Amino acid sequence: MYYRECQDLNGQKAYEFHKLCSCGYCSIRSKHTPGTRNQVTVTTNNKENFKKIEDFLANWTCGSTRREPIKYYDF
């Protein structure tokens, strides 16, 4: 998991958190074709949400047998 500081469309600070999935399906898929793990992105403009986002990402896995588009969540 990592995050970066950026600006939203209104010019205010926003924060993006990114995590690549490490479930069994993604691990197997990435061994055969690197870069095919599913990913989630969470955005927020409130630093007070960092702990809630970290908890969410710590428990998140896609659990999908297929490669899927990036999932986005806004906290």
TORLOTI-363427 format. One record per residue (C-alpha): residue in three letters; chain; x, y, z. Coordinates in nm, 4 decimals, padded with zeros to 6 digits. Each point is the difference from the previous one (the first is absolute). Layout:
BEGIN
+-----+---+----------+----------+----------+
:   r : c :     east :    north :       up :
+-----+---+----------+----------+----------+
: Ala : A :        X :        Y :        Z :
...
+-----+---+----------+----------+----------+
//
This chain:
BEGIN
+-----+---+----------+----------+----------+
:   r : c :     east :    north :       up :
+-----+---+----------+----------+----------+
: Met : A :  00.0000 :  00.0000 :  00.0000 :
: Tyr : A :  00.1164 :  00.3505 : -00.0750 :
: Tyr : A : -00.1555 :  00.3432 : -00.0347 :
: Arg : A :  00.0747 :  00.3205 : -00.1792 :
: Glu : A : -00.1088 :  00.3594 :  00.0437 :
: Cys : A : -00.1681 :  00.1591 : -00.2982 :
: Gln : A : -00.2536 :  00.2695 : -00.0861 :
: Asp : A : -00.3653 : -00.0639 : -00.0716 :
: Leu : A : -00.1892 :  00.1824 : -00.2742 :
: Asn : A : -00.0701 :  00.2952 :  00.2292 :
: Gly : A :  00.3705 :  00.0502 :  00.0722 :
: Gln : A : -00.0250 : -00.1321 :  00.3568 :
: Lys : A :  00.2355 : -00.2626 :  00.1408 :
: Ala : A : -00.1127 : -00.3564 : -00.0385 :
: Tyr : A :  00.1666 : -00.3292 :  00.0902 :
: Glu : A :  00.0023 : -00.3228 : -00.2014 :
: Phe : A :  00.0704 : -00.3362 :  00.1596 :
: His : A :  00.0888 : -00.2949 : -00.2218 :
: Lys : A :  00.0232 : -00.3703 :  00.0712 :
: Leu : A :  00.0674 : -00.2983 : -00.2240 :
: Cys : A : -00.1914 : -00.3136 :  00.0870 :
: Ser : A :  00.1916 : -00.2951 :  00.1414 :
: Cys : A : -00.2808 : -00.2585 :  00.0074 :
: Gly : A :  00.0740 : -00.3493 : -00.1290 :
: Tyr : A : -00.1500 :  00.0693 : -00.3432 :
: Cys : A :  00.2047 :  00.3174 : -00.0532 :
: Ser : A :  00.3194 : -00.1650 :  00.1261 :
: Ile : A : -00.0354 : -00.2899 : -00.2441 :
: Arg : A : -00.0957 :  00.2307 : -00.2875 :
: Ser : A :  00.2976 :  00.2321 :  00.0610 :
: Lys : A :  00.2456 : -00.2947 : -00.0029 :
: His : A : -00.1064 : -00.0842 : -00.3555 :
: Thr : A : -00.0499 :  00.3574 : -00.1228 :
: Pro : A :  00.1618 :  00.2699 :  00.2168 :
: Gly : A : -00.2097 :  00.3082 :  00.0614 :
: Thr : A : -00.3372 : -00.1749 : -00.0094 :
: Arg : A : -00.0981 :  00.0340 :  00.3647 :
: Asn : A : -00.3191 :  00.1918 :  00.0730 :
: Gln : A :  00.0298 :  00.3381 :  00.1677 :
: Val : A : -00.2063 :  00.2338 :  00.2164 :
: Thr : A :  00.0312 :  00.3782 :  00.0292 :
: Val : A : -00.1510 :  00.2010 :  00.2870 :
: Thr : A : -00.0185 :  00.3788 : -00.0051 :
: Thr : A : -00.0695 :  00.2492 :  00.2768 :
: Asn : A :  00.0520 :  00.3676 :  00.0663 :
: Asn : A : -00.0124 : -00.0475 :  00.3776 :
: Lys : A :  00.3108 : -00.1174 :  00.1873 :
: Glu : A : -00.2236 : -00.1152 :  00.2859 :
: Asn : A : -00.1124 : -00.2897 : -00.2222 :
: Phe : A :  00.3524 : -00.1450 : -00.0319 :
: Lys : A : -00.0452 : -00.2561 :  00.2805 :
: Lys : A : -00.3365 : -00.1156 : -00.1375 :
: Ile : A :  00.1526 : -00.0349 : -00.3485 :
: Glu : A :  00.3008 : -00.1923 :  00.1343 :
: Asp : A : -00.2340 : -00.2413 :  00.1796 :
: Phe : A : -00.2106 : -00.0422 : -00.3148 :
: Leu : A :  00.3037 : -00.0686 : -00.2188 :
: Ala : A :  00.1537 : -00.2389 :  00.2521 :
: Asn : A : -00.3071 : -00.2227 : -00.0363 :
: Trp : A : -00.0699 :  00.0518 : -00.3719 :
: Thr : A :  00.0487 : -00.2771 : -00.2558 :
: Cys : A : -00.1730 : -00.0367 : -00.3338 :
: Gly : A : -00.0549 : -00.3772 :  00.0205 :
: Ser : A : -00.0612 : -00.0052 : -00.3751 :
: Thr : A :  00.1164 : -00.2639 : -00.2450 :
: Arg : A :  00.0093 :  00.2653 : -00.2746 :
: Arg : A :  00.1983 :  00.3150 : -00.0669 :
: Glu : A : -00.2300 :  00.2911 :  00.0813 :
: Pro : A :  00.0066 :  00.3774 : -00.0468 :
: Ile : A :  00.1383 :  00.2032 :  00.2894 :
: Lys : A : -00.2570 :  00.0458 :  00.2746 :
: Tyr : A : -00.0413 :  00.3502 :  00.1417 :
: Tyr : A : -00.1339 :  00.1041 :  00.3389 :
: Asp : A : -00.0432 :  00.3485 :  00.1438 :
: Phe : A :  00.0170 :  00.0516 :  00.3778 :
+-----+---+----------+----------+----------+
//
